[in-house]
Amino acid sequence: MTLSQYYGLIDVQARMALKSDASRYYFGYLWWVLEPLLYVGVFYVVFNVILDSRRSDFLIFLVCGKLPFVWFSKSVSQASSSIIANAGLIGKIDVTKTLWPMAVIHEGLYKQAVVFLLLFCILLFTGYMPTLAWLWLIPIMLINYIMIVACSYVGAVLVCYMRDFTIFISLGMIFLMFTSGIFWDLRALEPAMAEAVLLYNPMALILDSYRQVLMENATPDLMHLAWVGAIFGGLIVIMVKLMRFLSKSLALKALTA
C-alpha cells in the first residue's frame, strides 16, 4: 500500500464514520457544535456561577482550554479502542494496524476544524481581534496533533492486549482534565509548582500556549513546545515500528478479544 493509498483509505473511513455518526442523531452534524458548547456551558455554570472563579474573562479562559482538551481526550479515548472495534475487518484484510487509530483521529480532525472555527467566532464576538501572534497557533495545533497520534497508538496497543486499559485511559483523561489548568490559571500557582506542572504535564503546556496566543497575543514557550513535539514525534516512530512488528499478534488479540 502506497502512502497516498494509505491516507486515502484513512480519509474514506473517516468520512464514512462521520456520515454514519450524524445519521444516528436528530440534530446530525449540528452536534459537532452543540456538544462542545454544552461542555463549556456545564463547566461555566459550575466553576463561574456556583463556585465563582472571580475572573471577568472566565468564559474565554474556559473555552480556550476546554475545546482543545476535548479534541485530545475524545480522539485518544476513541482511537485506543479502534483496533478491537474493527476486528471483523482485521480478520479479512491484512493492513498496517496504524490505519484504524488514524481513521478515528482523522474523523476527530474534521470535527475539530469546526470547533476551532466556533472558538474563533466566540473570540471575535467577545472582542478578541486576531493579530500576527495567532500564527503561533499553527505549531501549537501541530504539536497537539502529534500528541494525539502518539498517545492513540500507545492506547490502541495496550487496549488490544488488555481491554481493562480503556478504564485506565478514561480515568487518565479525568486526571488530566483537572490537572492541566482548564478551570484554573496555571500562572496563579507558585513559580516552582507552575514550572513542575508544565514540565511533567505536556497538556498543561499546550493549553497554556493556546491562551497565551489567543488571549494575550503573546509568543508561547517555543523551546518547551519543540521538546514536547520531538518527544512525542519520536514516540510515534517507535510505535509505528512496534505495531508493524506486532501486526499478527495485534490481529489475533483483536479477533479473540
C-alpha positions in Angstrom: 0.0 0.0 0.0 1.4 3.4 -1.1 1.3 6.4 1.2 -1.3 8.1 -0.9 -3.5 4.9 -0.8 -3.0 4.8 3.0 -4.1 8.3 3.6 -6.9 8.0 1.0 -8.2 4.9 2.9 -8.0 6.8 6.2 -10.0 9.7 4.7 -12.7 7.5 3.3 -13.1 5.7 6.6 -13.3 9.0 8.5 -15.9 10.4 6.1 -18.0 7.3 6.3 -17.8 7.3 10.1 -18.9 11.0 10.2 -21.9 10.3 8.0 -22.8 7.2 10.0 -22.5 9.1 13.3 -24.6 12.0 12.0 -27.3 9.8 10.7 -27.9 8.3 14.2 -29.0 11.6 15.7 -31.8 14.0 15.1 -29.5 17.1 15.0 -26.9 15.3 12.9 -23.9 17.4 12.1 -25.1 20.1 14.5 -23.7 18.0 17.3 -20.2 19.0 16.2 -21.0 22.4 17.5 -23.6 21.6 20.2 -21.5 19.1 22.1 -18.5 21.4 22.8 -20.9 24.3 23.6 -22.7 22.1 26.2 -19.4 21.0 27.7 -18.4 24.7 28.1 -21.9 25.6 29.4 -21.9 23.0 32.1 -18.4 23.8 33.4 -19.1 27.6 33.2 -22.1 27.2 35.4 -20.2 25.0 37.9 -16.9 26.9 38.1 -18.0 30.5 37.5 -21.7 30.8 38.6 -21.7 28.4 41.5 -18.0 28.4 42.6 -17.3 32.0 41.5 -14.0 31.9 39.7 -13.6 35.7 40.1 -12.4 36.0 36.6 -14.2 38.5 34.3 -12.8 36.7 31.3 -13.6 33.1 32.6 -15.7 32.2 29.6 -12.9 32.8 27.2 -10.4 31.3 29.5 -12.5 28.1 29.7 -13.2 27.9 26.0 -9.5 28.3 25.1 -8.7 25.4 27.4 -11.6 23.1 27.2 -12.1 22.9 23.5 -8.5 21.8 22.6 -8.6 19.4 25.5 -11.8 17.7 24.3 -10.1 17.2 20.9 -7.2 15.4 22.7 -9.3 13.4 25.1 -12.0 12.2 22.7 -9.6 11.3 19.9 -7.3 9.3 22.2 -10.1 7.6 24.0 -11.9 6.5 20.8 -8.7 5.7 18.8 -7.5 3.5 21.7 -10.4 1.1 21.0 -10.2 1.3 17.3 -8.3 -1.9 16.6 -10.6 -4.2 18.6 -13.6 -2.3 17.2 -12.6 -3.3 13.7 -11.9 -6.9 14.5 -14.3 -8.0 11.7 -12.3 -6.2 9.0 -8.9 -7.1 10.5 -9.9 -10.8 10.1 -10.5 -10.2 6.4 -7.7 -7.8 5.3 -4.1 -7.5 6.2 -3.2 -3.8 6.6 -1.0 -1.9 8.9 -2.7 -1.6 12.3 -2.0 2.1 12.5 -4.7 2.5 9.9 -7.5 2.1 12.5 -6.5 4.7 15.1 -5.5 7.1 12.3 -9.0 6.8 10.8 -10.5 7.8 14.2 -8.0 10.6 14.6 -8.8 11.9 11.1 -12.5 11.8 11.9 -11.9 13.9 15.0 -9.8 16.3 13.0 -12.7 17.1 10.7 -14.9 17.8 13.8 -12.2 19.9 15.5 -11.8 22.1 12.4 -15.5 23.1 13.0 -14.8 23.5 16.8 -11.8 25.8 16.2 -14.0 27.9 13.8 -16.5 28.1 16.7 -13.7 29.1 19.0 -12.6 31.9 16.7 -16.2 33.2 16.4 -16.6 33.3 20.1 -13.3 35.2 20.5 -14.3 37.7 17.8 -17.7 38.2 19.3 -16.2 38.9 22.7 -13.7 41.5 21.3 -10.6 39.4 20.9 -9.3 40.5 17.5 -6.8 38.3 15.5 -3.2 39.5 15.3 0.0 38.2 13.8 0.6 36.3 17.1 -2.3 34.0 16.2 0.0 32.4 13.6 1.7 30.6 16.5 -1.5 28.6 16.6 -0.1 26.6 13.7 2.8 24.9 15.5 0.7 24.6 18.7 -2.0 22.7 16.8 0.6 20.6 15.1 2.2 19.6 18.4 -1.3 19.0 19.8 -2.0 16.7 16.9 1.3 14.9 17.3 0.5 14.2 20.9 -2.9 12.8 19.9 -1.3 10.4 17.4 1.4 9.2 19.7 -1.0 8.6 22.7 -3.6 7.0 20.4 -1.0 4.5 19.1 0.1 3.6 22.6 -3.5 3.3 23.8 -4.5 1.1 20.8 -1.8 -1.4 21.5 -2.5 -1.5 25.3 -6.2 -1.9 24.8 -5.7 -4.6 22.2 -3.7 -6.7 24.7 -5.8 -5.8 27.7 -9.2 -4.2 27.4 -9.0 -3.0 31.0 -6.8 -0.2 29.8 -9.9 1.5 28.4 -10.9 2.2 32.0 -7.4 3.4 32.9 -7.4 5.7 29.8 -10.8 7.2 30.9 -9.5 7.8 34.4 -6.3 9.3 33.0 -8.4 11.8 30.9 -10.3 12.8 34.0 -7.0 13.3 35.9 -5.6 15.4 33.0 -8.8 17.5 32.8 -8.3 18.6 36.4 -4.5 18.9 36.4 -4.0 20.7 33.1 -5.3 24.1 34.1 -8.6 24.0 32.2 -10.5 25.5 35.1 -7.7 27.3 37.0 -4.9 29.6 35.9 -1.6 27.9 35.8 0.2 31.2 36.2 -1.6 31.8 39.5 0.5 29.0 41.1 3.7 29.4 42.9 6.5 29.6 40.3 8.1 26.3 41.3 4.8 24.5 41.2 3.8 26.1 37.8 7.2 25.0 36.4 6.7 21.5 37.7 3.2 21.2 36.1 4.5 22.5 32.8 7.4 20.1 32.9 5.5 16.9 33.8 2.2 17.6 32.1 2.6 18.4 28.3 -1.2 19.0 28.0 -0.9 21.9 30.5 1.7 23.4 28.3 -0.4 23.1 25.2 -3.5 24.7 26.8 -1.4 27.5 28.3 0.1 28.1 24.9 -3.4 28.4 23.3 -4.3 31.0 25.9 -1.0 32.9 25.6 -1.6 33.3 21.9 -5.4 33.9 21.8 -5.9 35.9 25.0 -2.6 37.7 25.5 -1.3 37.9 21.9 2.0 36.6 23.3 4.6 34.2 22.0 4.3 30.8 23.6 7.3 28.9 25.1 8.7 27.7 21.8 11.7 25.8 23.2 9.4 23.8 25.6 6.9 23.1 22.8 9.7 22.0 20.5 10.9 19.4 23.1 7.3 18.1 23.5 6.9 17.8 19.8 10.3 16.0 19.4 9.5 13.6 22.3 6.0 12.7 21.0 7.2 12.6 17.4 9.9 10.1 18.4 7.2 8.1 20.2 5.2 7.9 17.0 8.2 6.5 15.1 8.7 3.9 17.8 5.0 2.9 17.9 4.8 2.6 14.1 7.7 0.2 14.1 6.3 -1.7 17.1 2.9 -2.0 15.6 4.4 -3.4 12.4 6.4 -5.9 14.3 3.3 -6.9 16.4 0.9 -6.8 13.4 -0.1 -10.5 13.5 -0.2 -10.6 17.3 -2.4 -7.5 17.4 -4.8 -9.0 14.8 -5.0 -12.2 16.8 -5.7 -10.3 20.1 -8.4 -8.2 18.3 -10.1 -11.3 16.9 -10.1 -13.1 20.3 -10.9 -10.1 22.5 
